[in-house]
Structure formats: structure tokens, C-alpha cells
């Protein structure tokens, strides 16, 4: 994507509830309420995690709006848990002897499987790869983890096959999406990762909507009782030439949330041009952007945790090549509309809030402007005319 064709995420707050819909969608119970030692079940908590980082850097991540660590290298150890507790950081980690000694420690909010068991598994240096770990093995491991501690959920992070059937990294199970409903039987929180900006396949590279596609599929496979999370790119990872822009990161985040993600995990490692396990912290521009995104999500957490109004809004676009996704919620006496363009390009998106016949003031969040919607309908120009997020 060049600087003049990018994907826009826009957030609207309509200053009044929709007649007839204000009480149509009851406030949902938190998906974490059944876990006495799980993630906080309050409306103010939305999981914003970072993947496999040193606990010594937890305070810096807290300052950037993160509230959860996922994964601890060769841990958990006593020292790692002490550092996270001092920083006030929650953690989801492997279940080992040290972790089980901390059953009563509120810092641990979940256990996790080893990463990406759905991918072909290494047979050792120079020995190639064997098949993925079978779903029944994951289910058996899940039963063992639950038996050792039934008070916390178990997270399973899956690979690119969630979003892309042809991912070669699945080996002999390439193009077998039917495996995934079986995998998610072995967890309480299902997650996955795909990084389209830095991807080396032309089929995926630069196509941010594969993130949304994976979220949508995982939500379906996991069902209503298991929250789906997903990973977000924000560094070069393994690319020498490409890195997501702050705008692309924001677009991936809102594509994820609008399509049903209930938690975000940022992948912050980088191997090119040199290895940096905490590359986000060493990139001032990206760190500032991610911090702003995280703080906005924290501010909007009670809204994001509210029920989504199904079929609450109709969206049409002038350019069929630039579809726009939307999510409608009601919270705190206002109606909230979250939208994101799913392709680069220019279009006019027209929104009709179903069931709304009157006029209302509309605030565009983060843009310091308002306008009036007539009869619950309004139009927004999206695309090439946008520079730096301004119309």
C-alpha cells in the first residue's frame, strides 16, 4: 500500500439510543466470569497482550497500554512471576511446577498450550518436519491442564491455517480446515496469528483482510462460549524490506475487533535486519501509535464488551472493490458504530442504522468533529482522498 491508498478505521458515537433496540440486546455475561482465577470479568477489562516478552520490561509495556503477557521463555520461574507481579501485569503461561505452586496468585490468569500445534512439527536441526500435533492430543493435554487447575482458562494459539487453507507450513494437513473445530475443543480461549504486511507469499502479502477472515472463522469454530483472540503484527518480523505502518496496525486491530475478536496479542519480535526480541519498544513511532490504539481500546472496553446488535446497520459502498465492515453496539445511553474499510482504495460508504427514524448528533471519535445524521443515515468518503487520517 502506498501512502495515498490505505484502509480506514472510523469510530462513531451516536448521541442517543436506537428506539426499540436499547433493551433488545441484554448485556452479555463476561466470557471469563466462570473462572475464579481467570481474566478479570469486569466490563472495564479488555485483554491487550504481548507475546513472549521478558518480565523485566513489563513496566514499559504497562505504560504502553498492555495488561497481559502471553508466554514466558522457559517459564514460569519464580523470578519471572515476581517481576510481573511488581509491574502489575497479568500473565497466561505454561503450566509447570512453579506455576502450580502459584495457584492462588491472581497475576496468573490462564494456562496455555505450546504454540501452533496445527503446523508441521520440527524433527530437529536438519531433520525436516513431521506432521502437526493431532487435535486429540491437544484435547488430552487440555484435560490434564484443567484437572491440575480448573480455576483458570486454557489458551490455544494456532497458526496461519486458521485464515489461509493453502498454508504450506501445515505440511500433510495443508488445506484441511476441518481440523480446526477439533483443535478448539482443547481450549477455553482460541487464538491465531497471520501477518499479512510482512508475508512472503503473494497470495497474502499486503492483504490485511486475511486477519479479519481468520477471526471470523475462529469465532465460528469456537462457538459462543469460547472467546476468540488474535495476534497483531507491528515489526518487520522476518522481512528485510517491509514493516506495517501505524495505520495498517490500526486497521488490523479494528478489523479484528469488528469481526469478533475478544483479545489482542501483539507480536513484537524482529529478526531482520538483526534480532530484537522487543523491537516495538525500540521503535518510537510505532510504540507511540500502538500506545494510542491500546489506550483507545481501554477507554472503549465497556462498549466493546457490550452486546453487538445483530443486523443493526446496513452498509453500502459506491465501489464494490472496497467493502466496509461495521459493528453496532449500545452502551451508556449512546449507540456506537465501529467501521473499517476492508480493502485499499476509494469509495463512499453509506450507513443506515436499522430501526432509527429520527435525527441525532454523531461524534467521530478521535477526530474532534461532529455532524448530524438524518433518519439514521449518513455517508462517509473513504480512500485515496485521505491523508494522515483526515477527510
N, C-alpha and C positions, 0 to 999 in steps of 0.2 A: 504493500500500500504506500502510495506517495502521500505527501503532506496535505494534498487537497482532496483526497478521496479516502474517507475513513468512516468508521462506524460510530454512531452517536448513541449515547445513553442519556435519556432525559427523564426527569422525575417531576411529577406534578402533584400538588396538593389542592384538591377542590375544597372550598371552604364550607361545605355543608354536606350532610349525609344524603345518600340517594333515597328518595321516598320509597318505602316498601322493601328496601334492602338493608336498612340499618340494623334490623334484628333477624334478617333471613339467614345469616351465617353465624352460628354461635361461635364464641371464642374457643379455639381448639385447645385441648389439653397439651401441655408440652410433651414432645416425644421422649423426654428424659425423665418424666415425673415418676415412672415406675422403678427408677434406680435410686436407691437411698444414698449411694456414693457416686452417682454419675454426674454428668454436666449439670450446672445449675438449671433448674426448671422454671426460673423466673422469666417474665416477658422481656426483661432488660438484657438477657444474655443471648448473644448470637456467636457461635464458635468461629473465631478467626485465628487460624493456627499457622504455625511454621513447621516445616518438615526437617527433622533430624539435625537440630542445632545444638551447639554447646550451651549448657546451662549457665556458663559464665557470662553469656551475652543476653540473658533473659531480661534484664532491666532495660536494655536498649530496645528489645522487641516490645516490651510493655509500653515504652514511650512512643512506639510507632503504631500502637493500637492493637497489638496482638494480645490474646488472652489464653492461648493454649499452645503447648508444644505437642507435636506428634512424633514419637520415636526418640530413643536415646541410644547413642552409639555404645554398644557393649554394655548396656544398662537395662534397668536402672541400677545405679550404685547409690550408696549412702550419700556420697559427696554430691552427686547429681541432684538427688531429691532435696538435699539441704539447700543447694543453691537456688533451685526453682521455688522452694517454699519462701526463702528470703526475698525473692523478687515478686512474690505473689502471683506466680504463674502456674496455671493448671497444666496437667500432662496426661497424655494417653501413651502408654508404653508397653513393652513386652512384660509378660508375667513370669518373673523369676523369683528366686528365694528371697531376695531383698525386697522386691515389690510386695510379696505376700506378707512380709513382716510389717508392711505399712498399710495393712487393710483398713486401719482406722484413720489414715492420713487423707484429709479432704483434697490435698493437692493432686492426688491421682484420681482422675475422673473416668478412666476406662483402660481396658487392655487391648492389645492388637495382635493380629497375625503377622507373620513375616510378609514383606512387601511383594505384591504382584505374583501370587502363586499361579495365576492363569497364564503366565508367559512360560515359554520353554526354559527349563532349568539347567544351569551350567553344570557340566560334569567335571569341572576342574580345569585348570590352566592348560590350554592346548588340546583338550579332550572333546570340545564341541558341546552340544546341548542335547539334553533329553527332553521328554515331553513335559507339559505343565503338571503341576500337582493336581491330582484328581479332586473334584469337588467333594467326594465322600470323605477324603482325608481332611479337608478343611472343616467339614461338618463334625467329624470326630474330634478334631482339635478344639473346635468351639465348645463341644460338650465338656471336654476336660477343663478348659478355661472357666466355663460357667460353674462347674462343680467346685472348683477351688475357691471361687469368689462370685456368688450370684448377685452381689450388690452393685456391680458395675457393668456397663455395656462393653461389647467386644467390637472393635473396628476392623474391617477388612478393606484394604486398599488394593484395587485391581488396576490392570494396565490398559493400554490403548484399545484393546479389542472391545471394550465397552462401547466405544464410539465408532470404531473402524473394523469391519469384519475381515478385511484383507490384510491386517497387520501381520507381517511375516514373523515377527517376534513370538507369535503363539505357536510356531513350529507345526507339529502334526495336527493341532487343533485350530489352525487358521481357518477362518470362515465357518466357525461353529458357534454362533451366538447363543445357541440353545444351552450352552454350558452355564451361562450367567445366572439364570434363575436358580440353578442348583448351587452355584457358589454362594449366592446371597442368603441361602438357608443357614450358612455357617457364620452369621454375624448379626449384630444388632444395629450397627451403623455401616452402611456401604459407601465406599468412596472409589474414585478412579482418577487417572491422570492421562492427559494428552496435551501436547504443547505445540499448537499449530504454527505459531510465528517462526519458531526455530526449527521446524520439522524438516527432515531431509528428503521426504517424499513429495513429488509434485502434486500428488493426489490430495495432500493435506496442507502443504506449506501455504501459509498466509490465509487459510480458510478458518477464521475464528469460530464459525458456527459449528464446527465439529465438537467444540466444548459443550455447547447447548445440546447438540444431538446426544452426546454421551450422558449428560444429566437427565435428559428426557427418558432415555431408555432405562437408565439405572433406577429412576423413580418408579417406572412401570414394573421392573423386575423385583424391586424391593418391596413394593406394596405400601399401603398407607401406614403401617405400624413401624417401619424401619426408615429413619431419615437417611437421605442420600446426601453425601458431601462430594466435593471435587477439588482437584488441585489446580492452581493458577501459576502460570509462568511469569517471571519478572526479571530474568537474567539471560545471558547468552546460552547458558547450559552447556551444550557441546558445539555450538556454532561459532565459527570464526568471523562470519560476515553479518549476522543478523541478531537483533535483540528486539524484544517487544518494546514499543513506545509506551509512555504512561497512558496515552489514550487507548491503546489496544488492551492494556491490562484492565483499565476501567471497563471497556466493552466486554471483555471476557467475564469479569466479575458480574456485571448486570445481566449478561446472557445467562449465566449460571443461576442467579437468584430468580430471575423471571421464569425460568424453566423448572424451578422447583428445588434447587439446592438449598439445604438447611445448614451448611457449614462449608467454610473455605479453608484450604490448606495451601499456603504459598510455598512453591519450590524455589529456594534461593541459592542453590549451589551453582557453580560455574567451573567448567573445565578448560575453556578457551577464552582468551589466549593463554591463560595459566589457571591452575586450580585455585579456587577461592570458595571455601565452604559457606561463607556468609557474604556473598557478593552483593546482596541487596544493601547491607549496612555500609558498603563501601562505594555506593552509587548515590550521591546526594540527590540528583534529580529524581531517580526512581523511588528512593526512600521517601522523599517528600510527597510524591504522588500516591504511593501506597499508604502512607500515613493518613493522607486526606481521605482516601477511599475508606480505610478502616474506621476512621472517626465518623464518617457519614453513616456507615453501617451500624456502628454502635448507637448513634443518635436515633436511627430509624429502627432499631431492634424490635421495640414493641409493635411497630407497624408490620415489619417483616414476619414476626411470629403470629400475627393475626391471621384469621382465615382468609384464603383467597376466594373472591366472589367469582364463581364459575360462570362463564358466558356473560360476564359483566360489562364487557366492552367489545365493540366491533371496530376493526381497523382495516382500512383500505388504503392502497397506495397507487399513485399515478404510474409508477414504474414497477412492473411485475418482477423485475430483476432485483429489487430492493424491498423485500418483505420486512415488516416491522412487527415485533412481538410485544405483547403488553400483558400486564398483571394488575388487577384491580383489588384493592383492599379497603376495608372501612375500619377506622380506629380513631378514638378520641374526638368524635364529633365531626370528623372530616373524611372525605373519600380520597384515597391515594392511588394514583395511576403511575406505574413504572413502565417505561417503554425503552426498547432498544432496536435499532436497525440491524438486520441480520446479514447484510451484505454491504460492501463499499459501493458508493455511487450516489446519485442524486434522485430525490423523489419528494413529493408532497404526501405526507401521511395524514389521513382524516380519521378522527376518533369520534365514535358515537357511544356515549355511556348509556347502556341499555336501561330503560325504566326512568330516565331523567327527562322531564319535560320543561323544567324551568331554567332560569339563568343562574349563574354562580360565578364568583370570583375564583380565579385559578392562580396559584403561586407556582412559579417554576423554581424548584429547589436548587439552590446553589448558583442561580443566575441573577438574583436580585431584581426580578421583574414579575409583573402580574398582568393578566388580561381577563376578559370576561367570556365565558362560554355561553352560547345561546342554545337553549334546548338540549343541553348536554352534548353539543357537538362543537368541534374545533379542528383546525388544520395546522400542521407544523411542517415547515420545509426542512428536509434532511439531506445532507450530502455535500456536494462539491462547493457550494457557496459558503460552507462553514470553514472558518479559520480560527484555530485556537479555541473552539467551543462556542463561538459567538455566531448568532444569525446575522 
